[in-house]
């Protein structure tokens, strides 16, 4: 495990030195006001600090609930164009629905 972490950190350091720092985005249909959502974001922020990467929170790209906004799809599609290369290198998603 330590070898894998060391390899990742070396790759990230090389990318940063080359001026191509890794950027990860997040989006999801989840209630991030809930303690579980806050823990999820807290874990991502720890990874950002541990690995020295850029992080873009696009959690507002969709609503807390599909029912919060009848036009959620049009809002999502406007932001979807930013959720791909070359703007980000990877994306974290989370879909959680509470009934």
Secondary structure as UniProt FT lines:
FT   HELIX           2..17
FT   TURN            18..19
FT   STRAND          23..29
FT   TURN            32..33
FT   HELIX           35..51
FT   STRAND          54..57
FT   HELIX           59..61
FT   TURN            66..68
FT   TURN            70..71
FT   HELIX           72..80
FT   TURN            81..82
FT   TURN            85..87
FT   STRAND          90..95
//
